[in-house]
């Protein structure tokens, strides 16, 4: 057997479905041992599989067995009978298991037969289930046998594609098959007795699905893009189109053939291209491809299976777009021999100033845009002025002229005369008998525009000493107007002056000082002060330029040195520690150190108590001169002098804390407090202030106690909190509602005379006003009760107040004996209490005399 996996067959292994045969690595099939072939035909399945890709391929091998001549009138030993012992005794019955009688009368089991593959056509219309074959064992005459099948399609997915009658052994297919889904099935048939014991060895069954032409060819892409140079010879390869058919490629169902259906446009011929019917390669078949005439062809390609038979095969189409690419078969050519260009002055290097149009093929745009055949390269022919310009690579049919050497200046050159030559980057195609370049004359005219004034010296640097007085003339910072042919005036102004130290003359640009220049200012960076000025002309439109003036300030000795540090600490006894001092000067060298440190002669105690020892030019040491100095804070004046010319000095005061120290030279805690400056007098003053504050607090407490005592002594009989008279409001009149607007207010007011009060029946009175008439006399209450009967005094006063009708408040019961002449409002007698049941009001008797009337009205029960 021959096999090719397109990878050199490395590692491919072969095997068969029979133990009697083996396959060598070179594909040779041989018998594994001596055997007798039981039939005229033997079918094996050889499998090739790749362990790396796990791919498997199967092929069926059929052997035709030649019969040997028989001797002595009997069959060779071991041969089986030919008649009646074929595998397929009937059209659909297979006997894979056979029993044979030995010479001594015993039955001997022979080797199993190989069942030939079973072919099933795909897309069968049924009816289903459809019988494929019947499998039986010749032992079924002796015992009852049950048949079953296993494998993919039976008890493995896809499930139940095939089934078998367990009694008769007939195997069926249950539904239509699809070869594109699965091309073959490998099943195993089993025979067992009623107890499940194996009667025969399992037999392999191979079922192959026969392909039907049920799939159209499918192109890999619906649109294919290819290209071919113009002027190509017939037979030039263009592209390849590919279509795949899912049907069996070994049969006509899967054999695809190609053809060209249409070509658009059909110029210069309707058959410019042809296609290989088997490979799909598209090639040119005619000459005359010209990109300047036809830039693109659209070709419709058809793929048909059944080897291209249009009557029986299935077809599909795809589109092939063929682009004709440009070759340099047309040289560039200027449209005119002379070109005039107007440009503006002041253009910088590399700026494109103009274009000259050149075309291919006598004025028609023929070159392919973006290709080397279309772009041109401008080449200058030597002239007296060509060095000012360069010619860049053409973008399309245009030659770009760029400024090269210097800015174009109208005042220097008003026009330029150039001769330009243009040619394609790519050489002309072979066989073109034309000049590959073209020339033209170019006149470039410069247009005058208003240009901005400029400062010839920018940045301008001047040097002077700091401290020059106000109004000093420093320099003249003037600008130049490049427009010589325009009568324009230039005006100056400040654009940036951070410290506002400078002034500029608007006419001539003279700069003077507006304040004293100080080198030590924060506006100075590295001794340089920088200001920016503006120069503007009066052109149309106006233009302006800027200039920067840098002033380098030379230092003078105008800053006295300052002593450092401002505070220090020292022990009250000498030789334990000292104070290192130095100085800081805002000036720079040589107006700084070395410094001179000295003590002033006045007051004399300074030099008596202190001394200064020089260490170097910048440092000195301050220490005690005497053996002991009382702890405290001392202001020590020190005179510091720098080395400037003339030198400056400054008397600085350093605060020195003198304190007791321990053996390590550090101030103790008590010493630090004493050194803080609180002497004995200050401590005494603080204590006196504390005593006075405590005395004032004590007096205030005593006064509050006495005031509280007096308030209790003069307290009223009725506590202010119990006096509710302020809450009683008396209203003289009440307005009616919307329907009660006409009423006589006089009827609701108190009558002018008091006769109705004096003549009213005894027992009926108003208690919301003080009674008129004689008032009962009560015994005078003692002002100061005896301490022993204070409780009796309180009870007696309470009882008298409750029974006194003239005592406030007058709100126990309101009795209105005169209400006027009736009202349009309805009666309120229909308003009843929301309580429907009886309620016990006897608790009102326990509330005192003020609720006695309510207790009589509601607490009487059935007696009322």
C-alpha positions in Angstrom: 0.0 0.0 0.0 1.2 3.5 -0.7 0.5 6.5 1.5 1.5 10.1 1.5 0.6 12.6 4.3 2.3 15.6 2.5 4.9 15.8 5.3 7.4 13.0 4.3 5.5 10.2 6.2 7.8 10.8 9.2 6.6 8.8 12.2 3.6 7.3 10.3 2.5 3.8 11.5 0.4 1.2 9.8 -1.9 -1.4 11.2 -4.7 -3.7 10.0 -8.0 -4.9 11.4 -6.8 -8.5 11.3 -4.2 -10.2 13.6 -3.2 -12.5 10.6 -1.7 -9.7 8.6 0.8 -6.9 9.3 2.2 -3.9 7.4 5.9 -2.9 7.3 7.1 0.7 7.4 7.4 0.7 3.6 3.8 -0.3 3.1 4.4 -4.0 2.4 1.5 -6.2 3.5 2.5 -9.7 4.7 1.1 -12.7 6.6 2.0 -12.8 10.2 2.0 -16.7 10.2 1.0 -19.7 8.2 -2.7 -19.6 7.6 -5.5 -21.0 5.3 -7.7 -18.4 3.6 -11.3 -19.6 3.9 -12.7 -17.9 0.8 -12.0 -16.8 -2.7 -11.9 -13.1 -1.6 -10.3 -11.5 1.4 -10.9 -7.8 2.4 -8.7 -6.0 4.9 -8.8 -2.4 6.2 -5.3 -0.8 6.5 -5.0 2.2 8.8 -2.2 4.8 8.7 -2.0 7.1 11.7 0.3 9.9 12.8 1.1 9.9 16.5 2.0 13.6 16.5 -1.1 15.0 14.7 -3.3 12.1 15.8 -4.6 11.9 12.2 -5.9 8.6 10.9 -6.5 7.4 7.3 -8.1 4.2 6.2 -7.9 2.2 3.0 -9.6 -1.1 2.0 -7.5 -3.8 0.5 -9.2 -6.7 -1.4 -7.4 -10.1 -2.0 -8.5 -12.6 -4.6 -7.4 -16.1 -3.5 -6.4 -18.5 -6.3 -7.4 -22.1 -5.7 -4.7 -24.8 -5.6 -5.1 -28.0 -7.7 -6.7 -30.8 -5.6 -4.9 -34.2 -5.4 -6.3 -37.7 -4.7 -9.8 -36.5 -5.2 -10.1 -34.7 -1.8 -9.7 -31.2 -0.6 -6.5 -30.0 1.1 -6.3 -30.3 4.8 -7.7 -27.4 6.6 -9.7 -26.1 3.6 -13.4 -25.2 4.1 -16.1 -26.2 1.8 -16.8 -23.7 -1.0 -20.5 -24.4 -1.6 -22.8 -23.2 1.2 -19.9 -21.8 3.2 -19.6 -18.4 1.6 -19.8 -15.4 3.9 -23.0 -14.2 2.3 -25.2 -17.3 1.8 -28.2 -15.1 1.1 -28.3 -11.6 -0.2 -28.4 -10.1 3.2 -27.3 -12.8 5.7 -23.7 -13.0 7.0 -22.3 -16.0 9.0 -19.2 -14.6 10.6 -19.0 -17.4 13.1 -18.6 -21.0 11.7 -18.2 -24.3 13.5 -16.3 -27.3 11.9 -16.1 -31.0 12.6 -12.6 -32.5 13.1 -11.6 -36.0 12.0 -12.1 -37.5 15.4 -15.7 -36.2 15.7 -14.9 -33.1 17.9 -16.0 -29.6 16.8 -13.1 -27.1 16.5 -13.5 -23.4 16.4 -12.0 -21.8 13.3 -10.7 -18.3 12.9 -13.3 -15.5 12.5 -14.2 -14.2 9.1 -13.6 -10.6 8.0 -16.9 -9.0 7.0 -16.7 -6.8 3.9 -17.6 -3.2 4.3 -21.3 -2.2 4.1 -22.1 0.7 1.8 -24.9 3.1 2.6 -25.8 6.0 0.3 -26.2 9.4 1.9 -29.4 11.4 1.8 -31.5 8.3 1.4 -35.3 8.9 1.6 -36.1 5.7 3.5 -38.4 4.4 4.6 -36.7 4.1 8.0 -35.6 2.0 9.7 -33.9 0.5 6.6 -32.4 -2.9 6.8 -28.7 -3.1 6.0 -27.6 -6.7 6.7 -28.5 -9.7 8.8 -25.8 -11.2 11.1 -26.2 -14.6 12.6 -24.2 -17.5 14.1 -24.7 -21.1 13.2 -25.0 -21.8 17.0 -28.4 -20.3 17.0 -29.7 -23.7 16.0 -28.5 -25.1 19.3 -29.1 -22.3 21.8 -30.9 -19.0 21.9 -28.6 -16.1 21.0 -28.9 -12.4 21.5 -27.1 -10.0 19.1 -25.9 -6.4 19.8 -23.7 -3.8 18.3 -21.4 -1.2 19.9 -19.4 1.7 18.6 -19.9 5.2 17.2 -23.4 5.5 15.9 -24.8 2.7 18.1 -24.1 3.3 21.8 -21.7 6.2 21.3 -22.5 9.7 19.9 -24.2 10.1 17.5 -26.5 7.7 19.3 -28.9 5.2 17.7 -27.9 5.8 14.1 -27.7 2.0 13.8 -29.6 -0.6 15.7 -29.9 -4.4 15.5 -32.7 -6.8 16.3 -31.3 -8.9 19.2 -33.2 -12.0 18.1 -33.0 -12.1 14.3 -29.7 -10.2 14.0 -31.0 -7.8 11.4 -29.2 -4.5 11.5 -30.9 -1.3 10.5 -30.1 2.4 9.8 -32.6 4.7 11.4 -32.2 8.0 9.6 -30.6 9.6 6.4 -26.8 9.7 6.4 -24.6 12.7 5.6 -21.1 11.8 4.3 -19.9 15.4 4.9 -20.8 14.9 8.6 -19.2 11.5 8.9 -17.9 9.3 6.1 -17.6 5.9 7.8 -18.6 4.1 11.0 -16.8 1.3 12.8 -19.1 -1.0 14.8 -18.6 -4.3 16.6 -21.1 -7.1 16.6 -21.6 -9.3 19.7 -23.3 -12.6 20.2 -24.2 -13.8 23.8 -26.5 -16.4 25.2 -29.5 -15.8 27.3 -27.4 -15.6 30.4 -25.1 -13.0 28.9 -22.2 -15.3 28.3 -20.1 -14.7 25.2 -20.9 -17.2 22.6 -18.7 -15.8 19.7 -15.9 -13.3 19.5 -16.8 -9.7 18.6 -16.8 -9.1 14.8 -15.8 -5.7 13.2 -18.3 -4.1 10.9 -17.3 -1.2 8.6 -20.0 1.0 7.2 -19.1 3.5 4.5 -21.4 6.3 3.4 -21.6 6.6 -0.4 -21.2 10.3 -1.5 -23.9 12.1 -3.4 -23.5 15.4 -5.2 -25.3 17.5 -2.6 -22.8 20.4 -2.0 -22.0 23.3 -4.3 -18.4 24.5 -4.7 -17.6 27.4 -2.3 -15.0 30.1 -3.1 -12.6 31.0 -0.3 -13.3 34.7 -1.0 -16.2 36.3 -2.9 -13.9 39.0 -4.2 -10.3 38.4 -5.3 -7.9 41.3 -6.1 -5.0 41.0 -8.5 -2.8 43.3 -10.6 -0.9 43.1 -13.9 1.4 45.6 -15.5 0.1 47.4 -18.6 1.6 46.2 -21.8 2.1 42.6 -20.4 2.6 39.8 -22.9 0.0 37.0 -23.3 0.4 34.3 -20.8 1.4 36.6 -17.9 0.2 35.3 -14.5 -2.4 37.5 -12.8 -3.9 35.7 -9.8 -5.4 32.4 -8.6 -8.9 31.8 -7.4 -9.8 28.7 -5.3 -13.1 27.0 -4.6 -13.7 24.0 -2.3 -16.4 21.3 -2.6 -17.4 19.4 0.5 -18.3 16.3 -1.5 -15.8 13.4 -2.0 -12.9 14.8 -4.0 -12.1 11.3 -5.4 -15.3 11.2 -7.2 -16.8 13.5 -9.8 -19.0 15.0 -7.1 -16.0 16.9 -5.6 -14.0 17.6 -8.8 -14.3 21.3 -9.5 -13.6 23.0 -12.8 -13.3 26.8 -13.4 -14.3 29.1 -16.3 -14.7 32.8 -16.9 -18.3 33.9 -17.4 -18.0 37.7 -18.2 -15.3 40.4 -18.4 -16.0 44.1 -17.9 -15.1 46.2 -19.8 -14.6 44.2 -23.0 -11.8 46.5 -24.2 -9.7 46.2 -26.3 -10.9 42.6 -26.5 -13.7 40.7 -24.8 -11.3 37.9 -24.0 -8.3 39.6 -22.3 -7.9 36.8 -19.7 -8.3 33.1 -19.5 -8.4 30.7 -16.5 -6.9 27.2 -16.0 -10.0 25.0 -15.5 -8.3 22.8 -12.9 -6.0 25.1 -10.9 -7.9 28.4 -11.1 -4.9 30.4 -12.4 -5.9 33.5 -14.3 -3.4 34.6 -17.0 -3.5 37.2 -19.8 -4.5 35.8 -23.2 -4.3 38.9 -25.4 -2.1 41.9 -25.7 -3.1 45.6 -25.5 -3.4 46.3 -21.7 -3.1 50.1 -21.4 -3.6 51.7 -17.9 -4.3 55.1 -19.5 -7.3 53.6 -21.3 -8.6 50.9 -18.9 -7.4 51.0 -15.3 -9.4 48.0 -13.9 -11.1 44.8 -15.2 -13.9 43.0 -13.4 -14.0 39.3 -14.2 -16.8 36.9 -13.1 -15.4 33.3 -12.5 -17.7 30.3 -12.2 -16.7 27.0 -10.4 -18.7 23.8 -11.3 -18.4 20.3 -9.8 -19.0 17.0 -11.7 -15.8 17.9 -13.6 -17.4 21.0 -15.0 -20.5 19.4 -16.4 -23.0 22.2 -16.5 -26.0 19.9 -17.0 -25.4 17.8 -13.9 -23.0 19.8 -11.8 -23.6 22.4 -9.1 -22.0 25.9 -9.7 -21.0 29.0 -7.8 -19.4 32.3 -8.8 -16.9 34.9 -7.5 -15.6 38.2 -8.6 -12.0 38.9 -9.6 -10.9 42.5 -9.8 -7.8 42.9 -11.9 -6.0 46.3 -11.6 -3.7 47.4 -14.5 -0.6 48.9 -12.9 1.3 51.7 -14.5 4.6 51.6 -16.2 6.6 54.6 -17.3 5.6 54.8 -20.9 4.8 58.6 -21.0 7.4 61.2 -20.2 6.4 64.4 -18.4 5.7 67.6 -20.3 5.2 71.2 -19.2 1.9 72.7 -20.3 3.5 76.0 -21.1 7.1 77.0 -21.8 6.9 80.2 -19.6 5.4 80.4 -16.1 5.1 83.6 -13.9 4.8 83.3 -10.2 4.0 86.0 -7.5 5.2 85.3 -4.0 5.6 87.2 -0.7 8.9 88.3 0.8 10.4 87.2 4.0 9.9 83.4 3.3 12.2 81.3 5.3 14.4 78.4 4.1 12.5 75.3 2.9 9.2 77.1 2.5 7.4 76.3 -0.7 6.9 79.5 -2.7 5.2 78.3 -5.9 4.4 75.3 -8.2 4.9 74.7 -11.9 2.5 72.3 -13.4 3.8 69.5 -15.7 1.7 66.8 -17.3 2.4 63.4 -18.9 1.6 62.7 -22.5 1.0 66.0 -24.2 -1.2 67.7 -21.6 -3.2 64.7 -20.4 -2.7 63.4 -16.9 -1.6 59.8 -17.6 0.8 58.8 -14.9 -0.6 56.7 -12.0 -1.0 58.9 -9.0 1.5 58.1 -6.2 3.9 56.1 -8.4 7.4 56.9 -9.5 6.1 57.1 -13.0 3.8 59.9 -12.1 6.0 62.0 -9.7 8.6 64.3 -11.3 12.0 65.5 -10.1 12.7 69.2 -10.8 16.2 69.9 -11.9 17.5 73.6 -12.3 19.5 74.6 -15.3 22.4 76.9 -14.1 21.5 80.6 -14.1 22.7 83.6 -12.2 20.0 83.3 -9.6 19.1 79.6 -9.4 21.1 79.1 -6.2 18.4 80.8 -4.2 16.0 77.9 -4.8 15.8 74.1 -4.8 13.3 71.8 -6.5 11.8 69.0 -4.5 10.4 65.7 -5.7 7.1 66.2 -7.6 3.9 65.4 -5.8 1.8 64.2 -8.8 2.4 66.2 -11.9 3.6 69.3 -9.9 7.1 70.4 -9.4 7.5 72.1 -6.0 9.9 75.1 -6.0 11.3 75.7 -2.5 13.3 78.6 -1.2 16.8 77.4 -0.4 19.6 79.9 0.5 18.1 82.9 2.2 14.9 84.8 2.8 13.4 86.4 -0.2 13.7 90.2 0.3 11.8 92.6 -1.9 14.3 95.3 -1.2 17.2 93.1 -2.5 15.6 91.2 -5.4 12.2 92.1 -6.9 12.2 89.1 -9.4 14.0 85.9 -10.2 14.5 84.2 -13.6 14.8 80.4 -13.5 14.9 77.6 -16.1 13.3 74.3 -14.8 13.7 70.8 -16.2 11.5 68.0 -15.1 11.7 64.2 -15.5 10.2 61.1 -14.0 11.9 59.3 -11.2 11.6 55.9 -13.0 13.2 55.4 -16.4 11.0 55.1 -19.5 9.9 51.7 -20.4 11.8 49.9 -23.1 10.8 50.7 -26.7 9.6 54.3 -25.9 11.2 56.6 -28.4 10.6 59.9 -26.7 12.6 62.4 -24.6 12.5 61.6 -20.9 12.5 65.2 -19.7 10.9 68.6 -20.3 12.0 72.2 -19.7 10.3 75.5 -19.0 11.2 79.1 -18.0 10.0 80.4 -14.6 9.7 84.0 -13.6 9.2 84.6 -9.8 8.0 88.1 -8.9 8.3 89.1 -5.3 5.5 91.2 -3.8 6.4 93.9 -1.3 4.6 93.6 2.1 5.0 95.5 5.4 7.7 93.8 7.4 8.1 94.2 11.2 10.9 96.4 12.6 13.8 94.5 14.1 16.5 95.2 16.7 20.0 94.8 15.1 21.4 93.7 18.5 19.0 91.3 20.2 19.8 90.5 23.1 21.6 93.7 23.9 23.9 93.5 27.0 25.2 96.5 29.0 27.2 96.7 32.2 27.0 99.3 35.0 27.2 99.6 38.7 24.2 99.2 40.8 22.8 102.2 42.7 22.9 104.7 39.7 20.5 107.6 40.5 17.1 108.0 38.9 17.0 109.5 35.4 20.4 108.2 34.4 20.7 107.5 30.6 21.7 103.9 30.2 21.7 103.3 26.4 19.8 103.8 23.2 17.9 100.7 22.1 16.7 101.4 18.6 15.1 99.2 15.9 15.5 99.2 12.1 12.5 99.1 9.7 13.4 96.9 6.7 10.8 98.6 4.4 13.2 101.1 2.7 10.6 102.0 0.1 7.9 102.8 2.7 8.0 106.0 4.7 7.1 104.7 8.1 7.7 105.8 11.7 8.8 103.5 14.5 7.4 103.9 18.0 8.9 102.3 21.2 7.2 101.0 24.3 7.9 98.7 27.2 6.7 95.2 26.9 8.2 93.7 30.1 9.9 95.5 33.0 9.4 93.4 36.1 10.7 95.9 38.7 9.6 99.0 36.8 13.1 100.4 36.9 13.3 101.6 33.3 11.8 104.2 30.9 12.1 104.3 27.1 11.7 107.3 24.8 8.9 106.5 22.4 10.6 108.3 19.6 14.3 107.5 19.7 14.4 104.4 22.0 16.6 106.1 24.7 16.5 104.1 27.9 16.8 105.9 31.3 16.4 104.7 34.9 13.0 105.2 36.7 14.3 103.9 40.0 17.6 102.9 41.7 18.8 99.6 40.4 19.6 97.2 43.2 21.7 94.1 42.5 20.3 92.4 45.6 16.7 92.6 44.4 14.7 89.5 43.8 14.3 90.5 40.1 18.0 90.0 39.5 19.0 86.6 38.2 22.8 85.9 38.1 23.5 89.7 38.4 21.5 90.3 35.3 18.2 92.3 35.0 16.2 91.6 31.8 13.6 93.9 30.2 11.7 93.5 26.8 10.8 96.4 24.6 8.4 96.7 21.6 9.1 98.5 18.3 6.0 99.1 16.1 5.6 100.8 12.8 2.6 102.6 11.4 2.2 100.5 8.2 -1.0 98.9 7.0 -1.4 96.5 8.7 1.0 97.6 11.4 3.9 95.3 12.3 6.0 95.1 15.4 9.1 93.4 16.7 10.5 92.8 20.1 14.0 93.3 21.6 15.5 92.2 24.9 17.9 94.4 27.0 20.1 92.7 29.5 21.7 94.9 32.2 24.6 93.4 34.1 24.8 95.1 37.5 28.3 95.4 39.1 28.1 95.1 42.8 29.1 97.9 45.2 29.5 97.7 48.9 26.0 99.0 49.9 25.0 96.3 52.4 26.4 96.0 55.9 27.0 92.6 57.3 24.5 90.9 59.7 25.6 88.9 62.8 24.6 85.3 63.0 23.2 83.7 65.1 20.7 86.1 66.8 20.4 84.0 70.0 22.8 81.7 71.8 23.3 79.9 75.2 26.3 79.7 77.5 27.2 78.5 80.9 27.6 80.9 83.8 31.2 79.7 84.3 33.8 80.2 81.7 36.0 77.6 79.9 33.0 75.2 79.6 31.7 76.3 76.3 31.8 79.2 73.8 29.5 80.7 71.1 30.6 80.5 67.5 29.5 83.6 65.6 29.7 84.6 61.9 28.2 87.2 59.6 26.1 87.3 56.4 26.4 90.0 53.7 24.1 90.5 50.8 26.9 91.8 48.7 29.3 89.6 46.7 33.1 89.3 46.7 35.1 91.5 47.3 32.6 93.4 49.4 32.1 90.6 51.9 34.6 88.8 54.2 36.9 88.6 55.8 34.9 90.2 58.6 36.1 92.0 61.7 34.2 91.2 65.0 34.7 93.5 68.0 32.9 94.5 71.2 31.9 98.2 71.6 33.5 100.3 74.3 30.1 101.6 75.6 28.7 100.3 77.8 31.9 99.2 79.6 30.2 96.1 81.1 30.3 94.5 77.7 34.0 94.3 77.4 34.3 93.6 81.1 32.1 90.5 81.0 32.7 89.3 77.4 35.5 88.7 75.0 35.8 87.8 71.3 38.4 85.4 69.8 39.0 85.4 66.0 39.0 82.0 64.3 39.3 83.0 60.6 38.1 85.6 58.2 34.4 84.5 58.6 34.1 83.1 62.1 34.9 84.1 65.7 34.1 82.9 69.2 32.2 84.8 72.0 33.0 83.7 75.6 32.9 85.0 79.2 35.8 87.1 80.4 34.9 86.9 84.1 34.9 83.7 86.2 31.1 83.8 87.0 28.1 85.6 85.5 24.6 85.4 87.1 22.1 83.4 85.2 19.8 85.4 82.9 19.4 86.8 79.4 22.0 89.4 78.2 22.0 91.5 75.1 25.5 91.6 73.9 26.3 94.2 71.1 28.9 93.2 68.6 30.3 95.4 65.8 30.8 93.5 62.5 32.8 95.1 59.7 33.2 93.8 56.1 36.1 94.2 53.7 34.4 96.4 51.1 35.8 99.7 49.8 34.8 101.7 51.7 34.1 99.1 54.4 30.6 99.0 56.1 30.0 98.0 59.7 26.9 97.1 61.6 26.2 96.8 65.3 24.2 93.6 65.9 22.8 92.4 69.2 23.0 88.7 70.1 20.7 87.5 73.0 22.8 85.2 75.2 21.2 83.0 77.8 23.5 82.4 80.7 22.5 79.4 82.8 23.9 77.0 85.3 25.4 73.9 83.6 26.1 70.3 84.6 29.4 68.5 84.3 28.7 68.0 80.5 28.3 71.7 79.9 24.5 71.5 79.4 22.0 73.8 81.0 20.0 72.4 83.9 16.2 72.7 84.1 16.3 75.2 87.0 19.0 77.1 85.2 16.9 77.2 82.0 14.0 78.8 84.0 16.3 81.3 85.6 17.8 82.1 82.3 14.4 82.8 80.9 14.6 86.3 82.6 12.1 85.8 85.5 13.9 87.4 88.5 12.8 87.5 92.1 10.8 90.7 91.7 8.9 89.3 88.8 8.0 86.2 90.7 6.7 88.2 93.7 4.6 90.3 91.4 3.0 87.2 89.9 2.2 85.8 93.3 0.6 89.1 94.4 -1.7 89.1 91.3 -2.7 85.5 92.1 -3.7 86.4 95.7 -5.7 89.4 94.6 -7.6 87.3 92.0 -8.4 84.7 94.7 -9.6 87.4 97.1 -12.0 88.8 94.4 -13.5 85.4 93.7 -14.1 84.8 97.5 -15.8 88.1 97.9 -18.1 87.4 94.9 -19.1 84.1 96.4 -19.9 85.7 99.8 -22.0 88.4 98.1 -24.0 85.8 96.1 -24.7 83.8 99.3 -26.0 86.9 101.1 -28.2 87.9 98.2 -29.8 84.5 98.1 -30.5 84.7 101.8 -32.3 88.1 101.4 -34.4 86.8 98.5 -35.7 84.0 100.6 -36.5 86.3 103.5 -38.6 88.7 101.3 -40.4 86.0 99.4 -44.1 86.6 98.6 -46.9 84.4 99.9 -47.6 83.3 96.3 -44.5 82.2 94.5 -44.0 84.0 91.2 -44.0 80.7 89.5 -47.5 79.9 90.8 -48.9 83.3 89.9 -50.9 82.8 86.7 -52.6 86.2 86.5 -50.3 87.2 83.7 -51.8 84.4 81.6 -55.4 85.6 81.9 -56.5 87.6 78.8 -59.7 89.6 78.8 -61.3 90.4 75.5 -63.9 93.1 75.3 -65.5 92.0 72.1 -65.5 89.2 69.6 -66.3 89.5 65.9 -68.9 87.3 64.2 -68.5 85.0 61.3 -69.3 85.7 57.7 -73.0 85.4 58.3 -73.0 87.4 61.5 -71.8 90.8 60.4 -74.7 93.0 61.6 -74.7 93.2 65.3 -74.8 95.8 68.0 -71.5 95.9 69.9 -73.1 97.9 72.7 -75.0 94.9 73.8 -71.8 93.0 74.4 -70.1 95.9 76.3 -70.3 96.5 80.0 -73.2 98.9 80.8 -72.5 102.4 81.9 -74.3 101.9 85.3 -73.6 99.4 88.0 -77.3 99.0 89.0 -77.6 95.5 87.6 -74.6 94.5 89.7 -75.7 96.0 92.9 -79.3 94.7 92.5 -78.6 91.2 91.3 -79.8 88.2 93.3 -77.4 87.2 96.1 -75.3 84.3 95.1 -75.1 85.3 91.4 -72.0 87.3 90.7 -69.1 87.7 88.2 -65.9 86.4 89.7 -63.6 87.6 86.9 -63.6 91.1 88.5 -63.2 92.3 92.0 -66.6 92.3 93.9 -68.2 95.7 94.8 -69.3 96.3 98.4 -68.2 95.6 101.8 -65.4 93.1 102.1 -65.2 90.7 105.0 -62.5 91.4 107.5 -59.9 88.8 108.3 -57.4 88.7 111.1 -54.1 90.4 110.4 -51.5 87.9 109.5 -48.3 88.2 111.4 -45.3 89.4 109.4 -42.7 87.5 111.2 -43.9 84.1 112.4 -42.6 82.3 115.3 -40.1 79.7 114.3 -41.9 77.1 116.2 -45.3 77.3 114.3 -44.0 78.0 110.7 -46.0 75.0 109.4 -49.2 76.3 111.0 -48.6 79.7 109.6 -48.3 78.4 106.1 -51.4 76.2 106.3 -53.4 79.1 107.8 -52.3 81.5 105.0 -53.2 78.9 102.4 -56.7 78.3 103.9 -57.4 82.0 104.0 -56.3 82.5 100.4 -58.5 79.7 99.2 -61.7 81.1 101.0 -61.1 84.8 100.2 -63.3 85.7 97.2 -61.4 89.0 96.8 -58.1 87.3 96.5 -56.6 86.7 93.0 -57.0 84.9 90.7 -60.6 85.7 89.6 -60.9 82.7 87.2 -62.6 80.1 89.4 -66.0 80.4 87.6 -67.3 82.9 85.0 -70.9 83.7 85.2 -72.4 85.9 82.5 -75.7 87.4 83.6 -76.2 89.7 80.5 -75.5 88.6 77.0 -77.5 91.1 74.9 -80.4 90.5 72.5 -79.8 87.2 70.9 -77.6 86.1 68.0 -78.1 84.9 64.4 -75.8 82.0 65.3 -77.3 78.6 66.1 -77.5 77.2 69.6 -74.6 75.3 71.0 -76.8 73.3 73.3 -76.7 70.4 70.9 -73.0 69.9 71.6 -72.6 67.0 73.9 -69.5 65.4 75.4 -67.9 62.7 73.3 -68.0 60.5 76.3 -71.0 58.2 76.2 -70.5 56.5 79.6 -70.5 57.5 83.2 -67.2 58.8 84.6 -66.2 59.2 88.2 -65.3 62.8 89.0 -64.9 62.4 92.8 -61.1 62.9 92.4 -61.9 66.6 91.9 -62.7 66.9 95.7 -59.0 66.1 96.4 -57.7 69.0 94.2 -58.6 71.8 96.7 -61.1 74.6 96.9 -60.3 75.9 93.4 -61.9 72.8 91.9 -64.8 72.7 94.4 -67.3 74.0 92.0 -66.4 71.5 89.3 -66.6 68.7 91.9 -70.1 69.9 92.9 -71.2 70.0 89.2 -69.8 66.7 88.1 -69.1 64.7 91.2 -72.7 64.7 92.6 -73.7 61.6 90.7 -77.4 60.8 90.7 -78.1 63.2 93.6 -78.1 66.1 91.0 
